[in-house]
Amino acid sequence: MPALQVRGLAVDLGGRPVLHDVDLDVDVGELVGLVGPNGAGKTTLLRSVLALVGTRSGTVRIDGEISRRARTQVGYVPQRHEFSWDFPISVEGVVLTGRVGTIGWLRRAGVDDYRAVREALEKVRMTDLRHRPVGELSGGQRQRVLVARALALRPKLLLLDEPFTGLDIPTQELLMDLFLELRSEGQALLMTTHDLTGAMHTCSRLCLINRTVIADGPPEELTDPQVWIRTFGFREGSPLLTHLGAS
């Protein structure tokens, strides 16, 4: 059974269709890259999986369960600008908020919650900074905190929304090594990204999306230039097609 199963998903926002007829599976041990142009509906798809936006039709299941009932099984790493970094809270405090769905509101964290936080901080190499206010962190450190917050949930599915945007190369490499490690441990990951070259070399599958799924498969099999043209609007004979192995 897939960690994530999406069938016939359609979403309207503000009375405008954003997604239609979306089918997508993500299995355990897969890192699936969700790629498409701006406005293609990538972030909306992630929010649909989290049941944060309403759907017009279709189903989303996490490990076989309807997504609204299984949200505590999903770790979500939003884009950095979506978090209030001026809030007076420590690194450890932010990561602990990832456990709220498990702890429950107005309840105290327990031993297992702090153990999960410690494990997550170790994975992103932020243990030494656990007491630092998040407002004092660099951009790369902030991104690692958001990843740790998602991992503290010990999720069955990890959703990553543009995790490399604005990061320096060493931090990108650190995070990609972590994602590949998680994949090897059986984690299911779905990642939106604009880095087509990186996605081609690191993702087990690519899902090309522009309001609906245009193509889905291992990168080495996506050699038909038409699927890239339909997704991104590349012109015929574009050097980018050659770069992607689809000329």
N, C-alpha and C positions, 0 to 999 in steps of 0.2 A: 504494500500500500504506500503511495507517495506521501512524503511529508507535507506537500502542498498539492492540492488538486483544484484547478479552476475550470469550470465548464460553462460555456455560453454566457460569459459575464458581459453585461451592458451597464454603463454608468452615464447619467446625465448630470451636469453641473450648471446651475443657473439656467435651466431649460435648454441647454445645449448638449448634444451627444458628444461624449469624450471618449468612451470605449464602447465597442460592440463586438459580439461574437468571439470573445477571448477565451481560448482554451490553453491551459498551461499546467504542466506537472513539474515538480521539483522533488527528486528522490533523495533519500539519505545518502551522504557522501558525494553530493553534487554541488558545484559552484556554477550557478547559471547566471550569465550576464544578460541583463535586460537592456537592449540598446535601441536607440531611435532618436529622432530629432527633438528639439525643444517643442513642447506642446503635443507630443505623441501620446501622452497618457501614462508615462512610466510611473511617476509618483502617485498618480491616482490609482493605479493598479495596486501599489503597495498599500495605500490607505484602504483600499477595498478589502484586501486580505486582513487588515487589522479591524475591519468593520467600523472605520472612522467616517466613511462616506456611505450614503445609501446607494443601492443598486436598483436598476430598472428590471433586470432579469438575471438569471444565472445563479450558480452556486459556488461557494468557496469552502473547501474542507481542509482542516489541519489534522494530519494523522487520522483521517476518517471522520473527524467531528466538524460540525458546522462552525465556521470561524468565530462567530460571536461567543460561543461557549468555550472556545479553545484559545482565547487571546493570551492566557497565561503561558501558553506554549510557544509564543512568538516573541523573539527579541527584535527590537527595531532600532536602527541607527539612523536618525534623521540628518538632514543637512545641518551644518553647525549653526547657521544663522537662526535656526528655529529654537535654539535654547537661550535662556536669559543668563548670560555669563556674568552679569553684574550682581546676581543674587548672592547674598553672603552665606556661602555654604562651602564646605571642604570637598576635596576630591572624593574621599570616602563617603561623604554624605550624598553626593550625586549618584555614585554607583549603588548605594543602598536604596535609592528611590526606584531602581530597577526591580526591586523585590516587593514593591507595594502591592501589586496584584496578588502575590502569594501571601504576604503578611496580613493584608487587610487594612482598611483605614482605621486610624485611632488605636492600633495595636502596636505593641513594642516588638522590635526585631529580636529574634532569638539567636541561639548559638549557630544554627545552621545558616541563617541569613548572613551573619558576619563571616562565616567560613566561605560562603559563595562569593561575597564581596572580595575577600582576600584572594581567592583563586582567580577571580576575574582581573584584579589589579596585577597579579603576577603574570598573567598571560600577555597583558599589554605593556609590561615593564614600567608600571607606575607605582609600585609599592612604596618606594622611597618618598613619593610626593603625596601620600594619602592624606596628610593633614594640611596640605597647602590650599588656600582659598582658590576656587576655580578662576576667579577674575585675574589671577596673577599668571595664568598658564599661557604658553604659546599656542598658536593655531594647531600645530601637530599634537601637542599634549592634550588639548581640548578634544580633538577627534578621538584620541586613544581613550579618554574618559568616557565618551559616548559609547564606544565599542564595549568597554568594560561594563557599563551600566546595562547594556543589552545582554552580555554574557552572564551577568550575575543572576539572571533569571533561569539559567541552565536550559535554554530553549531547545525545542525540537527543530525550529525553523528560525533562521536569522535573516532579516531583511536589512539591506544596506542601500541607502539612498545617496549616491554620488560620494562615496567615502574618501576619495582621493583629491577632491577639488580643493585647490589652493594650498596643497601640502608640498613640502620639499621632498626631494627624491629619497633621502634616507627614511623618512617617515612613511612614504608610500611603500617602500620595500619592506619595512617592518610590518606594516599592516597586511600587505599581500602575503608575506611569509606566514603570518598568523592565520589568515583565511585559508591558505592551503593546508596548514596544519590541522585546522578545524575540520576541513573537508576530509582529510585522511583519517580523522577520528570518527567519521560518520555523521558529521554535522551537515544539515541541508542549508544552503545559502543561496539567496536570490539578491543580486546586486545590480542597481542601475549605474551606468557609467557612460561617459562620453569618450573615454579612452579606448578607441577601437583596437589599436595595436596591442595595448596591454590585455584587453579582453580576449583577443584572438590567441594570445600566448598562454593565458592562465586559466581561462574558464573551460569547464568540461563541456558546456553547451552554451550557445548563444540563442536568445530569443529576440528576433528583430520585430519591432512593434511600431506601428503608426496608426493609432486608433483601434487597430486589431492586429493579430499576429500575422506577419507577412511570411516569416520563415522561422524554423526552430530546428536546431541540430548541432552536432559537433562543429567547431570552427572549420576544420579541414574539409567538411562536406558542403559548406556554404559557398560554392564556387560559381553559382549562376549569377551573373552580373545583374540580371533583372530584379532579383529580390533586394539587392542593395539600392538599385535605382528607385524601386517602388517605395522603399523605406525612407531613404534620405534625399531623394531627388537628385542624385548624382547625374551628371550628363553622360551620354554615351561616350566611351573612350576616355573617361576621366582617369588621370594617373592614380587616384585613390583606389580605383577598382583593381589596378595592377598590384598596388601595395597590399590590398586585402586578399590577393590570390583569386580574384574573380573576374579577370579580364578575358 
